Amino acid sequence: QVQLVESGGGLVQPGGSLRLSCAASGSIRSINNMGWYRQAPGKQRELVAAITSGGMTNYADSVKGRFTISRDNAKNTVTLQMNSLKPEDTAVYLCNAGVTVSLFRRSEYWGQGTQVTVSS
């Protein structure tokens, strides 16, 4: 069993910054891609940023230049640094990880989500 635990959400004013963290634990052989998704009321879940085990990154167009994703492979953690936040960034942010749990089996896991609210 694998668990993802998120932290760092909260309320911030437009133009402010937040840092989200996600730690994976459990029966992990290796972690492939890790990423952050977000879901706002009335909208579909969307990929915000992703990072491979080798450090290659991908970002949604709406957050390029403002958000930075990084990972610490030794600690099985992924971090999302969010700068210049806008009201439209308000959403529940969810951590995702593709985990190899055996030689022949991969599974995808999700965190519980953390609320980010950008408002004046």
C-alpha positions in Angstrom: 0.0 0.0 0.0 1.2 3.5 -0.9 0.1 6.8 0.7 0.6 10.4 -0.5 0.4 13.1 2.1 0.1 16.8 1.0 0.8 20.0 2.9 1.2 23.7 2.3 -2.2 24.9 1.1 -3.9 28.0 2.4 -5.3 31.5 1.8 -3.1 34.0 0.0 -3.6 37.4 -1.6 -3.2 37.9 -5.4 0.5 38.2 -6.2 1.5 36.1 -3.2 3.3 32.8 -3.0 2.7 29.3 -1.6 4.7 26.1 -1.6 2.9 22.7 -1.7 4.7 19.5 -0.7 3.8 15.8 -1.1 5.5 12.9 0.5 5.0 9.3 -0.7 5.5 6.3 1.6 4.7 2.6 1.7 5.6 -0.4 -0.6 7.6 1.5 -3.2 10.1 0.0 -5.5 10.5 3.2 -7.5 8.5 6.3 -8.4 8.1 7.3 -12.1 6.2 10.5 -12.8 5.0 12.7 -10.1 2.6 15.6 -10.6 0.2 18.1 -9.3 -3.4 18.4 -10.5 -6.1 20.9 -9.5 -9.9 20.9 -9.6 -12.1 24.0 -9.1 -15.9 23.9 -8.6 -17.7 23.4 -11.9 -14.4 22.6 -13.7 -12.7 19.4 -14.8 -9.5 18.2 -13.1 -6.4 19.5 -15.0 -2.7 18.8 -14.9 -0.8 21.7 -13.4 2.8 20.4 -13.5 4.6 17.0 -13.8 8.1 15.8 -13.3 9.7 12.5 -14.4 12.2 10.4 -12.3 15.0 12.0 -14.4 13.8 15.6 -13.7 12.1 16.4 -17.0 9.2 18.8 -16.3 6.0 19.8 -18.0 3.6 22.7 -17.1 0.2 23.9 -18.0 0.3 27.0 -20.2 -1.6 29.0 -17.5 1.2 28.5 -14.9 4.4 28.6 -17.0 6.8 31.1 -15.6 5.0 31.3 -12.3 5.1 27.7 -10.9 8.1 25.4 -10.4 7.9 21.7 -9.7 10.8 19.8 -8.1 11.4 16.4 -6.4 13.7 14.8 -3.9 14.1 11.2 -4.9 15.9 10.2 -1.7 12.9 11.4 0.3 10.1 10.5 -2.2 8.8 14.0 -2.2 7.6 16.4 -4.8 7.2 20.2 -4.3 5.2 22.9 -6.2 6.4 26.4 -5.7 3.7 28.8 -6.7 4.5 32.5 -7.3 2.5 35.4 -8.6 -0.7 33.7 -7.7 -4.0 34.7 -9.3 -7.6 34.3 -8.2 -8.1 31.8 -11.1 -5.5 29.5 -9.4 -8.0 28.9 -6.6 -8.7 25.1 -6.5 -8.1 21.9 -4.6 -4.6 20.7 -5.5 -3.9 17.0 -5.7 -0.7 15.1 -5.7 -0.3 12.2 -8.1 2.4 9.6 -8.4 3.0 6.6 -10.7 4.6 3.9 -8.5 6.3 0.7 -9.4 5.3 -1.7 -6.6 6.9 -4.9 -8.1 8.9 -6.0 -11.1 5.7 -6.3 -13.2 3.2 -4.0 -11.6 2.7 -0.2 -11.6 -0.1 1.7 -9.9 -1.2 5.3 -9.8 -1.9 6.9 -6.4 -3.6 10.2 -5.4 -3.3 12.4 -2.3 -6.3 13.7 -0.4 -5.9 17.2 -1.8 -5.1 20.6 -0.3 -7.1 23.8 -0.7 -5.5 26.8 -2.3 -7.5 30.0 -2.2 -6.3 33.3 -3.8 -8.4 36.2 -2.8 -8.1 39.8 -1.6 
